[in-house]
Amino acid sequence: MTKKDFHNSKFDKGTQSKLEVFKEYFKESFPVFLHSPFFDEIFIYDFFAGQGLNENGEHGTAFNILNEIKPYCDEIRKSKKKVYIILNDKEVSEVLKSNVLDFFNTCKSNCEGECVFAEDENLIIRAEDFETYFPKIYPAMLKRKKAAKLLFLDPFKFVIDRDLFNKLMNIPSADFICFMPSFFLRRFPHEPAFNKYIDTSKIDFEESKPAHCHRVIADYFKTLVPPDKEYFIGCFSIKKDSGYNGLLFGSNHTFGAEKFQKVCWKIDELTGEADYNIDRELTYFKQGVLFEDEKIPLKIKQFNLDLENEIVSGKIKTNIDAYKYALKNRCLVKHAAERLKELMKEGKIEEFKTFNNDIHKIKTATNINIK
C-alpha cells in the first residue's frame, strides 16, 4: 500500500491495532507527566504524522494526541507547564496543517479559556526529512533533562538503525514507539536497503516461526543495550495483510515500561505481545481446555521457571530486581509478584510484602532470602 492509498482507505485491523497501542500508551502517560513535579516541560513528537486523519475521518497518531490532550487544557493552564506538540511529515504537511488548524478552530469555538497552544510556538508543524531533521533537534533533547519526551515514529520506510537506537536510548526522560515492517525484513534479510539500517547477520530468523519475527527483532535490539545501562525494550506484534509487523518500544524508566506493558496486556491477555494468537495458545478466544495447567499461557510458564532459576542462582537478589526482570521480559510487575507469592507458599523463600505496580515508588528494596 502506498502512502496515498493509506490516507484514502479505511484503516485495516493491523493499522487499527497499531494506532490503539499508540493512543492507549499516550493516554496512560500524558496525565502522569503533566502532574509530575519532576518535569517542567512536555514534548510530544510525531515524526511521521501523515495527514492526521484519513478521508473516512479515522484518526491517526496526530489526532489521537490532540484528542487525548484536549480534556487536560485547564490543568495545563493551572500547572503553567509548557506542552509542545511537534508534528512532522515531509510529504503531506500542508494537508496535515490544514486538518490540525481546523481541529483547533473547532476546539476554540467550544472553549471559554485562552488556548494553551499557539501555532509556531508550542504547536509546531514541519515538512522535514526525518534523517536531517532529527539530528538538528537532538542536541536540544539531550540538554532538556527536566522535560518529558514522547517520540512516535510511524514511517513508511525502515528508519531505525543502530545509530538512531543509541541516540533514542540516551535521551533523558524519553520514551519512544516505532513501527517496524518486520516481516519484510525476515523475507529479505540480505537486501542492501535493510542492511543499511540493521545488522541482519546477528538475527537468526531460521530458528523462529514467521509469527515470531517481530519478537526476534526486538530481542536483537535488547542486545544493543550496554550491560551497565538500565533500559527497557518492549514490543507488540501486529498481523497485517499476509505478514507480521510490529511496534518497538524503548524507555529508560520503569514507569514507561510499566505503562507500555499495561497497554499490551490489556489488548492481549495471554502474552501481552500481539493482536493475534502468537504462541498458538489453546485458551485463545476464551476456548475451553481439559486441564488446569493448560490455562496458564506458555509465556507465563516459562517466565515463572526463569524467575525462580534467577533467584536460586543469586542473579535476582531483591523484590525490585524481580519486578524489573518481569518488565524486561515483557511481562507485568504483577506476574513477578504472583510468582514470588507462590515461592513463599511453597516454602522456597522467606515471606515479604509484594507490589503489583508503580515500582518506581518503592523507596527501599527488600532482599529475597532463600530458605
N, C-alpha and C positions, 0 to 999 in steps of 0.2 A: 504494500500500500504506500502510495506517495504521500507527501505531507499535505498536498492539496486535497486528495481523496479523504484523508483523515479528518479534515475540517468540514468536509461536505457530507460525511457519512455518520450514521448513528454509531455510537461507541459500542464495540462488541464486548463480550463478557471479560476478556482479558484486560482490555482498556479500563473497563469499569472497576475491576479488581485493583489494578494499579492505582487509579485515582482514589479509590476508597482508602488504601493504605496511606497515601499522601495526605488526604483530608483528615482522617482519623488521628494520624500522628500529630499533625498541626493543631488539631482541636484539643488534644491532650496536653501539648507542650506550651502553646502560647500563653494561656492564662497563668501558668506557673511562672514563666519568665516575667510576665507583667507584674506579678505580685512579689517576686523575689527581691529582697533588699540588696542582693549582691550585684544586680545588673542595673546600669544607668540607661542603657540603650538596647534596642532590639532591632536586628537587621534580618529581613526575610528576603532571600534571593531566589528568584525563579529564572534560571539562566536560559531555559528553552520554553518560554511561556506560550508560544503559539498565538492564537487569536484570543485566548481567554475562555472562549466557549465556541462550540461548533454551530452550524446553521440550524440544528434542531434545538438549540438552546441549552444543550447539556454542558455543564461547567467543566472546564479543565482546571489545572492546578491554580492558575492565577485567580480565577473567580472563586474557587474554593477558599483561597486565602482571604480574599476580600469579604466573603460572606461570613467566615468564621471570626474575623476581627470586628465586624460591624457591631455585635452586641456589647463590645468592650469599650466603645468610644468614650463613654462617661468616665470609666475607670482610667483610661489613658489620660484624659484631661486632669483628673484628680491626682494621678501619680506624677504628672509632669515629666514622664519619661518620653523620650523621643523614639517613635517607632518608624522604621524606614522600610518601605516596600520597593524592591528593585526588580522590575520585570523586563526581561530582555528577550528579543527574538530578532535575528538578523533579517529574516525573510518577510515576516508579516507584521512588523512593528507598527505600521500605520493603522492597520485594522485593529491590532491589539490596543493601541492608544485610543482609538475611537470608541471601542467597546468599553474600555475602562472608564473613560470620561463620561460616557452615557450612564454607567453604573453609579458614579459619584453624583451626577446631576440628579438622578432619581433619588439617591440616598439623601442628598441635601434638601430636597423638596419635602422630605418627611422627617426632617430633623430640626429641632429648635436651637440646638447649640452650634457653635462655630466648628467647622470641620477640622478634625485633627490632622488631616492630610492636605498637603499643598503640592501641586504639580511642580516638578523640578527641585523641590526642597526635600520632602521626605516621601514623595511618590515619584519614583524615577522610572521612566520608560526608555529603554535603549534599543538600538538596532545594531548590535555589535557582534562580531565573530568571537565566540567563546574563547578560542585559542589565543586571541590577542587581548580580549577584554579582561579575563581572569587575572593574568599576570600584572595588569595595570592596577587592579584594586587589591591584590593580595597583600602588599606591604601594609596597607591600612588595616586589613583584617588582623594581621599579626599584632599591631600596636594596640588595638582596642581590646584590652584584656577584660574590661568590665562591661562588655557588650555581648549579649546573647546573639548567636547567629544560627539561622536555619537555612540550609542550602538545598535547593531542589534542582536536580539535573535530569531532565527527561528528553534526551536528544533523539534525533532521527539518524544519528550515526554514532559509532562507538567512540567515546571520548575519554574514558577514564583509564589512564595508563599508570605505571608505577610512579612516575614523577608527580602526576596530579594527585594520586592517592597519598603520597608522602606529604604533599602540601596541605591537603584537606585534613590529614591526621594531626598536623602541627598547628592548626588554627585554634587559638584558645576559645573555650566555651562555644564550640561549634558542633552541630550535628548535620550530617548530610544524608540524603537519599538519592540514589542514582539508578535509573533504569538501564538494564543491560540486555542486549539481544543474544542471550546465552546459547540458544540452540544453533544459531548460525556459526557461532564460534566453535561449537562442537563438531558441526558438519564440515567446516572449512578451517581447521586449526593451523594450516600452513599458508593461508592467504597472507601476502605481504601487508594488506590493509589492516588485518587483525594483529599481526606480529609487531606492527608499529606501536600498538597500544599495550599488548600483554605478552608475556613470555610463555607461549603455549607449550614449550618443551617441558615446562615444570608442572603442567596439568595433565593428569592421567585420565583421559576420558574413556579409554578402552576398558578399564576395570569398573566403570559405573554404568548405570542404566540411563537411557536418554532422559527419563523423567527427573533424574537427579543432576542434570548438567549444571543448573544454576547453583545448586548446593556445592558442587565441586569447585566452581569458580569462586564462590565466597570463601571456601576453605583455602584456596590459593592466596587470596588477599590477607587472610589471617596470618599466613607465613611471612608476609611483608612487615608485620608489626614487630619492632625490635623487642627482644626478650625483656629488656629493662623498662619498657613502656607499657602502661596500662591503657588499653584501648579495646573497645567493644565493636565487633563486627556482627551485623545481623543480615538476614536475607529472607526474601519471600519469593517463592517460585510462582510463576503465572503461566497457565496454559493458554496459548494464543494461536488460533488457526490450527496448523498441524504440528506446531513446535512448542518449546518451553523456553520462556524468558524469565526475567525476574528483576527484583529490586535489591540493591546493595545498600546497606545502612552502616554508618560509622558514627561513633560518639566517644569522647574521652571522659565520660562521666557515667556512673551507674544510673543516674536519673534518666538520661536519654535512653540507655539500653533497656531499662525497665519499661519506659513508655512505649518503645517500639515493640518489645516482646508482648506487651499487653494488647496492642492493636492486632498483632499477628495471631495471637492465640484466641482473640475474640472472633476472628474470621475463620480460623482453622483450629477447632477444639482438640484435635488429635495430635498434631505435630507442631502447630504454630508456624508452619513454613510454606503453605501452598494453598491455592484456590482449587486444588484437585487432590485426589487420593494418592499422594506422592509415594507412600510406602505400602500401598495396596492393603490397607488395614481392613480386617473383617468387619469391624464395627462402623465403617464409614456409612454415612447416611442413616445412622441410628439402627443399623441392621442388628438382628439378634445373633448371639453366639451361644454355643453349648456350654463352654467352661468359663469360670470366673477369670482365669488367667488371661484369656483371650480378650477381655475387656480393657486390659492395660495396653496402651499403644506401644509398639516396638521401640520407638524413640525413648519413651519413659523407662521401659525395662532396661535399656542399655544405659541410660543416664543413671539410674539407681545403682546399677552394678559398678559403673565407673566412679561414681561419687564415693561409694564405700571403699573401693580399692585405693582411691586417692587419700582418703582419711587414714586407712590402715598403713599405707606406705609413708605417711607423715608429710606428704606434699600439701595437704589441706590441714591446717592447724587450728583455725578459728571458724566461728559461725560466718563471719564476713567472707572469709576465703570460700566457704561452701556456696554462699549466695552468689558471689561473683563467678564462681565456676559454672553455676546454672546459667547465668546471663551469657557467658562466653560460649556456652554450648546451646544457645538459642532456646533456653527453657525459661520458665518463670522462677522468681525467688521462692514462691510457694512450693514448687516442685522439690527444691532443696530442703525446705522446712519439713515437708511431709516425709521425705526420706530420713531426715535426722530424727524425727519423732519415731519412725519405725525402728531405727537402730537403738534408740533409747529403750523402746518397749521390748526389744529383743535382748536387752542387757549388754549390748556391744559397746555403748558409750555412756558416759555419765549424763544425767538429765540437766537441761538448762532451758531457758525460755527461747522460743523461736520467733521469727518475724516472717510475715508473708509478703511485705512490700516496703518501699521507702527506706531502703537500707542506708541511704546517704545520711539519714537522721540518726543512725546508731552512733553514739558517742564513743563507746568502748567495746572492743571486740571481746568475745567470750571464747576461751580455749575449749577445744573439743578433746576431752580426755577419754582415751580408750580403756575399757575395763579389762 
